[in-house]
Amino acid sequence: MAWNEPGGGKDPWGGKGGGSNNDGPPDLDEALKKFQDKLNGLFGGGSGGGNKSGGGRGNFGGIAGVVVVIALVIYLLAGFYQVGAQERAVVLQFGAFKEIKDPGLRWNPPLISKVFKENVTQERQYATQGLMLTVDESIVELPLTVQYNVDDVKSFVLNIRNPDASLQQATDSALRHVVGSTELNQVLSGGRQLISEDVRRRVQTYLDKYESGIAVRDVNIQEGRPPQEVRSAFDDVIRAREDEERFKNEAQAYANRVIPEARGRAQRMLDEAEAYRAEIVARAEGESERFGLLLAEYNNAPQVTRERLYIETVEAVLSNTSKIFIDVEGGNNMMYLPLDRLMQQSQTQGGSSGSGGQAFTPELMRQLTEGAAGRDAPTRSPQPTLRREVR
């Protein structure tokens, strides 16, 4: 027999024969009714003993109170926020600027205030590159990186809708202006530092005019390079310029070495000429003075002076000659004395015989002269006289 037939057995919820028994689970409607009674009692509503319309109003008022409390708690909790150590918070109240919050736990009423938090110490970067035209109408590809941070958080948040996009546009404009005023050689070689400083200055000027609150810290320009399609031709041009610079340096080094040497030689020649002039002048003055003294002596003793001058002249001549012809008075032969050979022979004999060799001296020459004169005049040895000398 089915459980729901008349006179049947147990129902599936634990009841017996349809009777009311508390052994089964409580009724859902009864549980909801008890919960409403408790809320009504909490917020001043009546219990379940009133009329039907009064109980409905009490139940609605209790639920509304709970909702208000919960909404108030959520509203208060939603107003709390944390400002980091590297951040600053810009607070707007009813859309107008109110204040700037420092790091810490802060609270602002939601829906009335709006908070914008920005990192003001982080170094941000923007990298770009592009093909640009230089002043000498050459195309160059120049990559660069801009490093910046937020200097004025109020201006950064309120004055510009998209500060990063404004920075990018200002950087591209400044870079093209500077590169367009620079020659290709400076862009590719040693002018990058000057270009970087000029670009940084121009970008900062543009951003200050926008009142963006951005401070540009540095602009790093990497090595410029020509377009890939013409890179080989640019490499040839660069090598040619390097060769030109090298040749100029070598020529300058040669000039620096030759010109001082030439100037030194010229100065030495001038000094030698000046010394020669001074020597000649001094010698002429000395000869003039000597001639004056000699003239005075000649006036005092003409014969003695003539003989002394003759002897001094012959001595000066014979001291510089190596061949002498001697004519002996009363003889028919003229004697030839090769002094150079005699001196050489004397030196050779002295070297071979050691210390026992005889040196060529004036005494030996006198003996040779007297011996030659004796062969021509055996009776007596007259004094030889000088007839002629051959140099």
Short mmCIF file of the C-alpha atoms (twelve columns), coordinates in Angstrom:
data_MODEL
# 
_entry.id   MODEL 
# 
loop_
_atom_site.group_PDB 
_atom_site.id 
_atom_site.type_symbol 
_atom_site.label_atom_id 
_atom_site.label_alt_id 
_atom_site.label_comp_id 
_atom_site.label_asym_id 
_atom_site.label_seq_id 
_atom_site.Cartn_x 
_atom_site.Cartn_y 
_atom_site.Cartn_z 
_atom_site.pdbx_PDB_model_num 
ATOM 1   C CA . MET A 1   0.000   0.000   0.000   1 
ATOM 2   C CA . ALA A 2   1.356   3.489   -0.828  1 
ATOM 3   C CA . TRP A 3   2.232   5.880   1.951   1 
ATOM 4   C CA . ASN A 4   -0.178  8.528   0.777   1 
ATOM 5   C CA . GLU A 5   -3.208  6.238   0.467   1 
ATOM 6   C CA . PRO A 6   -5.942  6.384   3.102   1 
ATOM 7   C CA . GLY A 7   -5.004  4.365   6.113   1 
ATOM 8   C CA . GLY A 8   -1.514  3.955   4.701   1 
ATOM 9   C CA . GLY A 9   1.736   3.762   6.563   1 
ATOM 10  C CA . LYS A 10  4.509   6.256   7.288   1 
ATOM 11  C CA . ASP A 11  5.184   9.335   5.194   1 
ATOM 12  C CA . PRO A 12  8.694   9.761   3.768   1 
ATOM 13  C CA . TRP A 13  9.466   12.742  6.099   1 
ATOM 14  C CA . GLY A 14  9.216   10.603  9.233   1 
ATOM 15  C CA . GLY A 15  5.569   11.291  10.194  1 
ATOM 16  C CA . LYS A 16  3.191   8.509   11.071  1 
ATOM 17  C CA . GLY A 17  -0.227  8.321   9.529   1 
ATOM 18  C CA . GLY A 18  -0.374  12.086  8.935   1 
ATOM 19  C CA . GLY A 19  -0.211  12.929  12.625  1 
ATOM 20  C CA . SER A 20  1.949   15.803  13.891  1 
ATOM 21  C CA . ASN A 21  5.136   14.554  15.505  1 
ATOM 22  C CA . ASN A 22  8.265   16.565  16.392  1 
ATOM 23  C CA . ASP A 23  10.614  13.715  15.655  1 
ATOM 24  C CA . GLY A 24  11.088  14.827  11.961  1 
ATOM 25  C CA . PRO A 25  12.865  18.004  10.642  1 
ATOM 26  C CA . PRO A 26  11.191  21.354  11.418  1 
ATOM 27  C CA . ASP A 27  8.910   22.952  8.904   1 
ATOM 28  C CA . LEU A 28  10.606  25.573  6.642   1 
ATOM 29  C CA . ASP A 29  7.769   28.056  6.937   1 
ATOM 30  C CA . GLU A 30  7.855   27.796  10.693  1 
ATOM 31  C CA . ALA A 31  11.583  28.440  10.784  1 
ATOM 32  C CA . LEU A 32  11.256  31.542  8.614   1 
ATOM 33  C CA . LYS A 33  8.438   32.797  10.818  1 
ATOM 34  C CA . LYS A 34  10.551  32.434  13.943  1 
ATOM 35  C CA . PHE A 35  13.444  34.320  12.332  1 
ATOM 36  C CA . GLN A 36  11.095  37.170  11.384  1 
ATOM 37  C CA . ASP A 37  9.749   37.333  14.907  1 
ATOM 38  C CA . LYS A 38  13.230  37.712  16.296  1 
ATOM 39  C CA . LEU A 39  14.049  40.549  13.861  1 
ATOM 40  C CA . ASN A 40  10.781  42.285  14.682  1 
ATOM 41  C CA . GLY A 41  11.558  42.068  18.358  1 
ATOM 42  C CA . LEU A 42  15.054  43.430  17.775  1 
ATOM 43  C CA . PHE A 43  13.904  46.526  15.817  1 
ATOM 44  C CA . GLY A 44  10.718  47.220  17.822  1 
ATOM 45  C CA . GLY A 45  8.259   45.314  15.663  1 
ATOM 46  C CA . GLY A 46  5.362   43.320  17.101  1 
ATOM 47  C CA . SER A 47  5.410   39.580  17.678  1 
ATOM 48  C CA . GLY A 48  3.288   37.170  15.821  1 
ATOM 49  C CA . GLY A 49  0.201   38.007  17.875  1 
ATOM 50  C CA . GLY A 50  -0.971  41.170  16.025  1 
ATOM 51  C CA . ASN A 51  -3.236  41.538  13.103  1 
ATOM 52  C CA . LYS A 52  -2.061  40.437  9.763   1 
ATOM 53  C CA . SER A 53  -1.389  43.863  8.250   1 
ATOM 54  C CA . GLY A 54  0.532   45.114  11.297  1 
ATOM 55  C CA . GLY A 55  2.811   42.059  11.229  1 
ATOM 56  C CA . GLY A 56  3.683   42.704  7.598   1 
ATOM 57  C CA . ARG A 57  4.754   46.285  8.280   1 
ATOM 58  C CA . GLY A 58  6.918   45.178  11.208  1 
ATOM 59  C CA . ASN A 59  8.661   42.571  9.129   1 
ATOM 60  C CA . PHE A 60  9.485   45.109  6.356   1 
ATOM 61  C CA . GLY A 61  10.868  47.628  8.836   1 
ATOM 62  C CA . GLY A 62  13.175  45.058  10.411  1 
ATOM 63  C CA . ILE A 63  14.621  43.975  7.071   1 
ATOM 64  C CA . ALA A 64  15.190  47.603  6.022   1 
ATOM 65  C CA . GLY A 65  17.094  48.307  9.233   1 
ATOM 66  C CA . VAL A 66  19.398  45.351  8.683   1 
ATOM 67  C CA . VAL A 67  20.069  46.451  5.138   1 
ATOM 68  C CA . VAL A 68  20.905  49.977  6.287   1 
ATOM 69  C CA . VAL A 69  23.334  48.736  8.929   1 
ATOM 70  C CA . ILE A 70  25.046  46.410  6.510   1 
ATOM 71  C CA . ALA A 71  25.257  49.148  3.868   1 
ATOM 72  C CA . LEU A 72  26.705  51.577  6.413   1 
ATOM 73  C CA . VAL A 73  29.380  49.105  7.461   1 
ATOM 74  C CA . ILE A 74  30.294  48.420  3.861   1 
ATOM 75  C CA . TYR A 75  30.435  52.149  3.135   1 
ATOM 76  C CA . LEU A 76  32.771  52.808  6.057   1 
ATOM 77  C CA . LEU A 77  35.071  49.917  5.126   1 
ATOM 78  C CA . ALA A 78  35.184  50.952  1.498   1 
ATOM 79  C CA . GLY A 79  36.624  54.343  2.452   1 
ATOM 80  C CA . PHE A 80  39.917  52.907  3.786   1 
ATOM 81  C CA . TYR A 81  42.977  52.696  1.478   1 
ATOM 82  C CA . GLN A 82  46.740  52.352  1.810   1 
ATOM 83  C CA . VAL A 83  49.286  54.826  0.335   1 
ATOM 84  C CA . GLY A 84  52.667  53.161  -0.253  1 
ATOM 85  C CA . ALA A 85  56.035  54.557  0.783   1 
ATOM 86  C CA . GLN A 86  56.879  55.513  -2.832  1 
ATOM 87  C CA . GLU A 87  53.399  56.844  -3.611  1 
ATOM 88  C CA . ARG A 88  51.419  60.014  -3.199  1 
ATOM 89  C CA . ALA A 89  47.577  60.165  -3.372  1 
ATOM 90  C CA . VAL A 90  45.646  62.984  -5.000  1 
ATOM 91  C CA . VAL A 91  42.181  63.384  -3.449  1 
ATOM 92  C CA . LEU A 92  39.288  64.913  -5.378  1 
ATOM 93  C CA . GLN A 93  36.051  65.852  -3.592  1 
ATOM 94  C CA . PHE A 94  33.006  66.329  -5.799  1 
ATOM 95  C CA . GLY A 95  35.418  66.460  -8.770  1 
ATOM 96  C CA . ALA A 96  37.567  69.305  -7.377  1 
ATOM 97  C CA . PHE A 97  41.087  69.015  -5.966  1 
ATOM 98  C CA . LYS A 98  41.124  68.730  -2.187  1 
ATOM 99  C CA . GLU A 99  44.550  67.554  -0.957  1 
ATOM 100 C CA . ILE A 100 47.545  65.277  -1.440  1 
ATOM 101 C CA . LYS A 101 47.907  62.334  0.930   1 
ATOM 102 C CA . ASP A 102 51.285  61.101  2.168   1 
ATOM 103 C CA . PRO A 103 52.156  57.421  2.729   1 
ATOM 104 C CA . GLY A 104 50.088  55.570  5.332   1 
ATOM 105 C CA . LEU A 105 46.599  54.208  6.017   1 
ATOM 106 C CA . ARG A 106 44.055  56.763  4.879   1 
ATOM 107 C CA . TRP A 107 40.262  57.109  4.739   1 
ATOM 108 C CA . ASN A 108 38.057  59.151  2.462   1 
ATOM 109 C CA . PRO A 109 34.303  58.932  2.064   1 
ATOM 110 C CA . PRO A 110 33.437  56.873  -1.007  1 
ATOM 111 C CA . LEU A 111 31.218  58.311  -3.750  1 
ATOM 112 C CA . ILE A 112 32.058  61.797  -2.474  1 
ATOM 113 C CA . SER A 113 35.842  61.636  -2.867  1 
ATOM 114 C CA . LYS A 114 38.005  60.037  -5.518  1 
ATOM 115 C CA . VAL A 115 41.612  59.044  -4.919  1 
ATOM 116 C CA . PHE A 116 44.438  58.748  -7.526  1 
ATOM 117 C CA . LYS A 117 47.661  57.106  -6.360  1 
ATOM 118 C CA . GLU A 118 50.946  57.591  -8.296  1 
ATOM 119 C CA . ASN A 119 54.496  56.368  -7.723  1 
ATOM 120 C CA . VAL A 120 56.672  59.494  -7.512  1 
ATOM 121 C CA . THR A 121 60.125  57.910  -6.928  1 
ATOM 122 C CA . GLN A 122 60.243  55.173  -9.542  1 
ATOM 123 C CA . GLU A 123 62.475  55.851  -12.545 1 
ATOM 124 C CA . ARG A 124 60.328  55.285  -15.605 1 
ATOM 125 C CA . GLN A 125 61.636  54.722  -19.107 1 
ATOM 126 C CA . TYR A 126 60.441  55.379  -22.603 1 
ATOM 127 C CA . ALA A 127 62.354  53.908  -25.563 1 
ATOM 128 C CA . THR A 128 61.876  54.889  -29.177 1 
ATOM 129 C CA . GLN A 129 63.699  54.865  -32.491 1 
ATOM 130 C CA . GLY A 130 63.019  55.944  -36.037 1 
ATOM 131 C CA . LEU A 131 64.424  57.094  -39.351 1 
ATOM 132 C CA . MET A 132 65.342  60.781  -39.377 1 
ATOM 133 C CA . LEU A 133 66.800  63.248  -41.856 1 
ATOM 134 C CA . THR A 134 69.955  65.147  -40.907 1 
ATOM 135 C CA . VAL A 135 70.886  68.664  -41.986 1 
ATOM 136 C CA . ASP A 136 73.082  67.302  -44.805 1 
ATOM 137 C CA . GLU A 137 70.098  65.326  -46.163 1 
ATOM 138 C CA . SER A 138 71.227  61.902  -44.938 1 
ATOM 139 C CA . ILE A 139 68.891  59.314  -43.419 1 
ATOM 140 C CA . VAL A 140 69.913  57.833  -40.082 1 
ATOM 141 C CA . GLU A 141 68.229  55.457  -37.634 1 
ATOM 142 C CA . LEU A 142 68.696  56.675  -34.061 1 
ATOM 143 C CA . PRO A 143 67.398  54.775  -30.992 1 
ATOM 144 C CA . LEU A 144 67.150  56.491  -27.613 1 
ATOM 145 C CA . THR A 145 65.802  55.946  -24.093 1 
ATOM 146 C CA . VAL A 146 64.246  58.636  -21.890 1 
ATOM 147 C CA . GLN A 147 64.424  58.230  -18.100 1 
ATOM 148 C CA . TYR A 148 61.908  60.280  -16.103 1 
ATOM 149 C CA . ASN A 149 59.804  60.338  -12.951 1 
ATOM 150 C CA . VAL A 150 56.852  62.241  -11.496 1 
ATOM 151 C CA . ASP A 151 57.959  65.539  -10.012 1 
ATOM 152 C CA . ASP A 152 54.534  67.142  -9.343  1 
ATOM 153 C CA . VAL A 153 51.857  64.528  -8.700  1 
ATOM 154 C CA . LYS A 154 48.989  67.049  -8.792  1 
ATOM 155 C CA . SER A 155 49.948  68.306  -12.268 1 
ATOM 156 C CA . PHE A 156 50.626  64.767  -13.438 1 
ATOM 157 C CA . VAL A 157 47.129  63.611  -12.445 1 
ATOM 158 C CA . LEU A 158 44.985  66.655  -13.240 1 
ATOM 159 C CA . ASN A 159 46.570  68.725  -16.052 1 
ATOM 160 C CA . ILE A 160 47.045  66.108  -18.792 1 
ATOM 161 C CA . ARG A 161 44.740  63.262  -19.697 1 
ATOM 162 C CA . ASN A 162 47.573  60.934  -20.815 1 
ATOM 163 C CA . PRO A 163 50.992  62.130  -19.537 1 
ATOM 164 C CA . ASP A 164 52.909  59.182  -21.021 1 
ATOM 165 C CA . ALA A 165 51.547  59.873  -24.511 1 
ATOM 166 C CA . SER A 166 52.452  63.550  -24.140 1 
ATOM 167 C CA . LEU A 167 55.987  62.554  -23.157 1 
ATOM 168 C CA . GLN A 168 56.332  60.319  -26.203 1 
ATOM 169 C CA . GLN A 169 55.143  63.029  -28.566 1 
ATOM 170 C CA . ALA A 170 57.420  65.631  -26.993 1 
ATOM 171 C CA . THR A 171 60.415  63.254  -27.227 1 
ATOM 172 C CA . ASP A 172 59.816  62.456  -30.888 1 
ATOM 173 C CA . SER A 173 59.424  66.136  -31.720 1 
ATOM 174 C CA . ALA A 174 62.582  67.194  -29.868 1 
ATOM 175 C CA . LEU A 175 64.654  64.360  -31.317 1 
ATOM 176 C CA . ARG A 176 63.671  65.122  -34.895 1 
ATOM 177 C CA . HIS A 177 64.343  68.818  -34.376 1 
ATOM 178 C CA . VAL A 178 67.843  68.226  -32.975 1 
ATOM 179 C CA . VAL A 179 68.851  65.550  -35.487 1 
ATOM 180 C CA . GLY A 180 67.492  67.681  -38.320 1 
ATOM 181 C CA . SER A 181 69.915  70.436  -37.266 1 
ATOM 182 C CA . THR A 182 72.976  68.162  -36.992 1 
ATOM 183 C CA . GLU A 183 75.316  66.692  -39.588 1 
ATOM 184 C CA . LEU A 184 75.482  62.945  -40.141 1 
ATOM 185 C CA . ASN A 185 79.109  62.692  -39.019 1 
ATOM 186 C CA . GLN A 186 78.266  64.091  -35.586 1 
ATOM 187 C CA . VAL A 187 75.255  61.823  -35.213 1 
ATOM 188 C CA . LEU A 188 77.233  58.678  -36.049 1 
ATOM 189 C CA . SER A 189 80.437  59.479  -34.156 1 
ATOM 190 C CA . GLY A 190 81.334  61.954  -31.451 1 
ATOM 191 C CA . GLY A 191 78.296  64.216  -31.239 1 
ATOM 192 C CA . ARG A 192 75.902  61.886  -29.421 1 
ATOM 193 C CA . GLN A 193 76.525  63.418  -25.989 1 
ATOM 194 C CA . LEU A 194 75.688  66.901  -27.205 1 
ATOM 195 C CA . ILE A 195 72.599  65.590  -28.996 1 
ATOM 196 C CA . SER A 196 71.428  63.813  -25.825 1 
ATOM 197 C CA . GLU A 197 71.767  66.950  -23.725 1 
ATOM 198 C CA . ASP A 198 69.989  69.079  -26.316 1 
ATOM 199 C CA . VAL A 199 67.110  66.582  -26.628 1 
ATOM 200 C CA . ARG A 200 66.716  66.372  -22.837 1 
ATOM 201 C CA . ARG A 201 66.581  70.147  -22.568 1 
ATOM 202 C CA . ARG A 202 63.969  70.479  -25.302 1 
ATOM 203 C CA . VAL A 203 61.763  67.665  -23.964 1 
ATOM 204 C CA . GLN A 204 61.789  69.225  -20.497 1 
ATOM 205 C CA . THR A 205 60.861  72.598  -22.003 1 
ATOM 206 C CA . TYR A 206 57.885  71.096  -23.833 1 
ATOM 207 C CA . LEU A 207 56.667  69.236  -20.736 1 
ATOM 208 C CA . ASP A 208 56.986  72.348  -18.586 1 
ATOM 209 C CA . LYS A 209 54.809  74.252  -21.044 1 
ATOM 210 C CA . TYR A 210 52.212  71.470  -20.766 1 
ATOM 211 C CA . GLU A 211 52.502  71.596  -16.932 1 
ATOM 212 C CA . SER A 212 52.709  67.827  -16.991 1 
ATOM 213 C CA . GLY A 213 54.532  67.383  -13.671 1 
ATOM 214 C CA . ILE A 214 57.162  65.133  -15.346 1 
ATOM 215 C CA . ALA A 215 60.905  65.599  -14.694 1 
ATOM 216 C CA . VAL A 216 63.218  64.209  -17.386 1 
ATOM 217 C CA . ARG A 217 66.342  62.834  -15.666 1 
ATOM 218 C CA . ASP A 218 68.393  61.604  -18.600 1 
ATOM 219 C CA . VAL A 219 68.288  60.864  -22.320 1 
ATOM 220 C CA . ASN A 220 70.510  58.025  -23.537 1 
ATOM 221 C CA . ILE A 221 71.143  57.950  -27.269 1 
ATOM 222 C CA . GLN A 222 72.555  54.681  -28.526 1 
ATOM 223 C CA . GLU A 223 74.825  54.341  -31.504 1 
ATOM 224 C CA . GLY A 224 73.238  55.728  -34.621 1 
ATOM 225 C CA . ARG A 225 73.220  53.565  -37.700 1 
ATOM 226 C CA . PRO A 226 72.184  54.042  -41.298 1 
ATOM 227 C CA . PRO A 227 69.254  52.166  -42.828 1 
ATOM 228 C CA . GLN A 228 69.872  48.509  -43.561 1 
ATOM 229 C CA . GLU A 229 69.462  49.022  -47.301 1 
ATOM 230 C CA . VAL A 230 72.413  51.434  -47.595 1 
ATOM 231 C CA . ARG A 231 74.555  50.295  -44.662 1 
ATOM 232 C CA . SER A 232 77.410  49.028  -46.857 1 
ATOM 233 C CA . ALA A 233 77.694  52.409  -48.591 1 
ATOM 234 C CA . PHE A 234 77.667  54.186  -45.242 1 
ATOM 235 C CA . ASP A 235 80.431  51.891  -43.990 1 
ATOM 236 C CA . ASP A 236 82.550  52.844  -46.997 1 
ATOM 237 C CA . VAL A 237 81.945  56.521  -46.297 1 
ATOM 238 C CA . ILE A 238 82.893  56.094  -42.644 1 
ATOM 239 C CA . ARG A 239 86.096  54.247  -43.556 1 
ATOM 240 C CA . ALA A 240 86.991  56.982  -46.038 1 
ATOM 241 C CA . ARG A 241 86.469  59.638  -43.381 1 
ATOM 242 C CA . GLU A 242 88.579  57.669  -40.919 1 
ATOM 243 C CA . ASP A 243 91.351  57.405  -43.523 1 
ATOM 244 C CA . GLU A 244 91.083  61.138  -44.142 1 
ATOM 245 C CA . GLU A 245 91.406  61.849  -40.460 1 
ATOM 246 C CA . ARG A 246 94.354  59.473  -40.161 1 
ATOM 247 C CA . PHE A 247 96.160  61.106  -43.084 1 
ATOM 248 C CA . LYS A 248 95.589  64.518  -41.563 1 
ATOM 249 C CA . ASN A 249 97.027  63.346  -38.263 1 
ATOM 250 C CA . GLU A 250 100.057 61.833  -39.965 1 
ATOM 251 C CA . ALA A 251 100.641 65.013  -41.972 1 
ATOM 252 C CA . GLN A 252 100.300 67.109  -38.846 1 
ATOM 253 C CA . ALA A 253 102.746 64.856  -37.009 1 
ATOM 254 C CA . TYR A 254 105.230 65.156  -39.886 1 
ATOM 255 C CA . ALA A 255 104.838 68.926  -39.908 1 
ATOM 256 C CA . ASN A 256 105.327 69.053  -36.158 1 
ATOM 257 C CA . ARG A 257 108.546 67.088  -36.552 1 
ATOM 258 C CA . VAL A 258 110.010 68.774  -39.662 1 
ATOM 259 C CA . ILE A 259 109.185 72.399  -38.955 1 
ATOM 260 C CA . PRO A 260 111.017 72.551  -35.588 1 
ATOM 261 C CA . GLU A 261 114.036 70.838  -37.150 1 
ATOM 262 C CA . ALA A 262 114.086 73.341  -40.020 1 
ATOM 263 C CA . ARG A 263 113.715 76.232  -37.616 1 
ATOM 264 C CA . GLY A 264 116.541 74.806  -35.521 1 
ATOM 265 C CA . ARG A 265 118.815 74.505  -38.535 1 
ATOM 266 C CA . ALA A 266 117.953 78.034  -39.627 1 
ATOM 267 C CA . GLN A 267 118.672 79.353  -36.155 1 
ATOM 268 C CA . ARG A 268 121.965 77.442  -36.061 1 
ATOM 269 C CA . MET A 269 122.995 78.917  -39.412 1 
ATOM 270 C CA . LEU A 270 122.115 82.373  -38.169 1 
ATOM 271 C CA . ASP A 271 124.117 81.793  -35.014 1 
ATOM 272 C CA . GLU A 272 127.093 80.473  -37.017 1 
ATOM 273 C CA . ALA A 273 126.919 83.446  -39.379 1 
ATOM 274 C CA . GLU A 274 126.806 85.818  -36.440 1 
ATOM 275 C CA . ALA A 275 129.754 84.051  -34.844 1 
ATOM 276 C CA . TYR A 276 131.698 84.146  -38.124 1 
ATOM 277 C CA . ARG A 277 130.977 87.836  -38.496 1 
ATOM 278 C CA . ALA A 278 132.082 88.516  -34.946 1 
ATOM 279 C CA . GLU A 279 135.221 86.426  -35.499 1 
ATOM 280 C CA . ILE A 280 136.150 88.194  -38.736 1 
ATOM 281 C CA . VAL A 281 135.533 91.604  -37.266 1 
ATOM 282 C CA . ALA A 282 137.550 90.762  -34.167 1 
ATOM 283 C CA . ARG A 283 140.364 89.287  -36.258 1 
ATOM 284 C CA . ALA A 284 140.427 92.321  -38.548 1 
ATOM 285 C CA . GLU A 285 140.501 94.631  -35.575 1 
ATOM 286 C CA . GLY A 286 143.292 92.555  -34.053 1 
ATOM 287 C CA . GLU A 287 145.283 92.556  -37.303 1 
ATOM 288 C CA . SER A 288 144.807 96.288  -37.619 1 
ATOM 289 C CA . GLU A 289 145.999 96.834  -34.087 1 
ATOM 290 C CA . ARG A 290 148.953 94.474  -34.615 1 
ATOM 291 C CA . PHE A 291 149.884 96.265  -37.838 1 
ATOM 292 C CA . GLY A 292 149.885 99.556  -35.963 1 
ATOM 293 C CA . LEU A 293 152.190 98.156  -33.296 1 
ATOM 294 C CA . LEU A 294 154.408 96.557  -35.942 1 
ATOM 295 C CA . LEU A 295 154.651 99.864  -37.814 1 
ATOM 296 C CA . ALA A 296 155.880 101.556 -34.693 1 
ATOM 297 C CA . GLU A 297 158.581 98.902  -34.229 1 
ATOM 298 C CA . TYR A 298 159.529 99.125  -37.921 1 
ATOM 299 C CA . ASN A 299 160.001 102.844 -37.641 1 
ATOM 300 C CA . ASN A 300 162.342 102.248 -34.724 1 
ATOM 301 C CA . ALA A 301 164.413 99.409  -36.325 1 
ATOM 302 C CA . PRO A 302 163.613 98.737  -39.986 1 
ATOM 303 C CA . GLN A 303 166.351 96.147  -40.719 1 
ATOM 304 C CA . VAL A 304 165.728 94.003  -37.667 1 
ATOM 305 C CA . THR A 305 162.020 94.133  -38.205 1 
ATOM 306 C CA . ARG A 306 162.314 93.044  -41.855 1 
ATOM 307 C CA . GLU A 307 164.531 90.062  -40.966 1 
ATOM 308 C CA . ARG A 308 162.229 89.001  -38.140 1 
ATOM 309 C CA . LEU A 309 159.195 89.202  -40.406 1 
ATOM 310 C CA . TYR A 310 161.011 87.185  -43.064 1 
ATOM 311 C CA . ILE A 311 162.013 84.457  -40.638 1 
ATOM 312 C CA . GLU A 312 158.533 84.221  -39.147 1 
ATOM 313 C CA . THR A 313 157.012 83.974  -42.620 1 
ATOM 314 C CA . VAL A 314 159.430 81.214  -43.702 1 
ATOM 315 C CA . GLU A 315 158.775 79.328  -40.463 1 
ATOM 316 C CA . ALA A 316 155.015 79.534  -40.998 1 
ATOM 317 C CA . VAL A 317 155.385 78.310  -44.610 1 
ATOM 318 C CA . LEU A 318 157.770 75.445  -43.852 1 
ATOM 319 C CA . SER A 319 155.633 74.219  -40.954 1 
ATOM 320 C CA . ASN A 320 152.818 73.474  -43.386 1 
ATOM 321 C CA . THR A 321 154.759 71.847  -46.276 1 
ATOM 322 C CA . SER A 322 155.991 68.310  -46.768 1 
ATOM 323 C CA . LYS A 323 158.382 68.741  -49.754 1 
ATOM 324 C CA . ILE A 324 161.443 70.997  -49.655 1 
ATOM 325 C CA . PHE A 325 164.196 71.669  -52.239 1 
ATOM 326 C CA . ILE A 326 167.516 72.895  -50.769 1 
ATOM 327 C CA . ASP A 327 170.194 74.581  -52.867 1 
ATOM 328 C CA . VAL A 328 173.675 74.367  -51.341 1 
ATOM 329 C CA . GLU A 329 175.835 77.407  -51.974 1 
ATOM 330 C CA . GLY A 330 178.689 76.531  -54.277 1 
ATOM 331 C CA . GLY A 331 177.163 73.267  -55.406 1 
ATOM 332 C CA . ASN A 332 175.641 72.207  -58.694 1 
ATOM 333 C CA . ASN A 333 172.944 69.893  -57.364 1 
ATOM 334 C CA . MET A 334 169.670 70.755  -55.672 1 
ATOM 335 C CA . MET A 335 168.701 68.459  -52.816 1 
ATOM 336 C CA . TYR A 336 165.118 67.214  -52.526 1 
ATOM 337 C CA . LEU A 337 163.863 66.360  -49.058 1 
ATOM 338 C CA . PRO A 338 160.531 64.451  -49.030 1 
ATOM 339 C CA . LEU A 339 159.692 65.234  -45.442 1 
ATOM 340 C CA . ASP A 340 156.441 63.282  -45.502 1 
ATOM 341 C CA . ARG A 341 158.145 60.076  -46.574 1 
ATOM 342 C CA . LEU A 342 161.027 60.599  -44.187 1 
ATOM 343 C CA . MET A 343 158.630 61.084  -41.307 1 
ATOM 344 C CA . GLN A 344 156.607 58.039  -42.360 1 
ATOM 345 C CA . GLN A 345 159.777 55.930  -42.640 1 
ATOM 346 C CA . SER A 346 160.948 57.153  -39.277 1 
ATOM 347 C CA . GLN A 347 157.628 56.238  -37.680 1 
ATOM 348 C CA . THR A 348 157.705 52.803  -39.337 1 
ATOM 349 C CA . GLN A 349 161.237 52.076  -38.070 1 
ATOM 350 C CA . GLY A 350 160.337 53.312  -34.632 1 
ATOM 351 C CA . GLY A 351 157.303 51.017  -34.557 1 
ATOM 352 C CA . SER A 352 159.261 47.952  -35.719 1 
ATOM 353 C CA . SER A 353 162.278 48.478  -33.419 1 
ATOM 354 C CA . GLY A 354 160.191 49.413  -30.399 1 
ATOM 355 C CA . SER A 355 161.786 51.975  -28.129 1 
ATOM 356 C CA . GLY A 356 165.094 51.700  -29.947 1 
ATOM 357 C CA . GLY A 357 163.829 53.391  -33.138 1 
ATOM 358 C CA . GLN A 358 165.058 56.876  -34.079 1 
ATOM 359 C CA . ALA A 359 162.393 59.535  -34.483 1 
ATOM 360 C CA . PHE A 360 162.510 62.185  -37.196 1 
ATOM 361 C CA . THR A 361 163.656 65.320  -35.396 1 
ATOM 362 C CA . PRO A 362 165.076 68.716  -36.461 1 
ATOM 363 C CA . GLU A 363 168.546 67.454  -35.463 1 
ATOM 364 C CA . LEU A 364 168.197 64.493  -37.820 1 
ATOM 365 C CA . MET A 365 167.092 66.804  -40.610 1 
ATOM 366 C CA . ARG A 366 170.134 69.001  -39.984 1 
ATOM 367 C CA . GLN A 367 172.437 65.996  -40.180 1 
ATOM 368 C CA . LEU A 368 170.834 64.831  -43.424 1 
ATOM 369 C CA . THR A 369 171.170 68.291  -44.869 1 
ATOM 370 C CA . GLU A 370 174.783 68.616  -43.887 1 
ATOM 371 C CA . GLY A 371 175.528 65.142  -45.286 1 
ATOM 372 C CA . ALA A 372 173.992 65.991  -48.609 1 
ATOM 373 C CA . ALA A 373 175.873 69.280  -48.717 1 
ATOM 374 C CA . GLY A 374 179.146 67.480  -47.911 1 
ATOM 375 C CA . ARG A 375 178.757 65.213  -50.879 1 
ATOM 376 C CA . ASP A 376 178.464 68.226  -53.168 1 
ATOM 377 C CA . ALA A 377 181.314 70.269  -51.462 1 
ATOM 378 C CA . PRO A 378 183.886 67.978  -49.813 1 
ATOM 379 C CA . THR A 379 186.231 70.764  -48.709 1 
ATOM 380 C CA . ARG A 380 183.725 72.550  -46.443 1 
ATOM 381 C CA . SER A 381 180.044 72.447  -45.463 1 
ATOM 382 C CA . PRO A 382 178.486 75.758  -46.268 1 
ATOM 383 C CA . GLN A 383 175.091 76.676  -44.780 1 
ATOM 384 C CA . PRO A 384 172.307 75.535  -47.135 1 
ATOM 385 C CA . THR A 385 169.886 78.094  -48.372 1 
ATOM 386 C CA . LEU A 386 166.239 77.654  -49.335 1 
ATOM 387 C CA . ARG A 387 165.585 78.035  -53.030 1 
ATOM 388 C CA . ARG A 388 162.065 76.769  -53.619 1 
ATOM 389 C CA . GLU A 389 159.328 74.828  -51.874 1 
ATOM 390 C CA . VAL A 390 156.689 72.634  -53.486 1 
ATOM 391 C CA . ARG A 391 153.492 71.909  -51.629 1 
# 
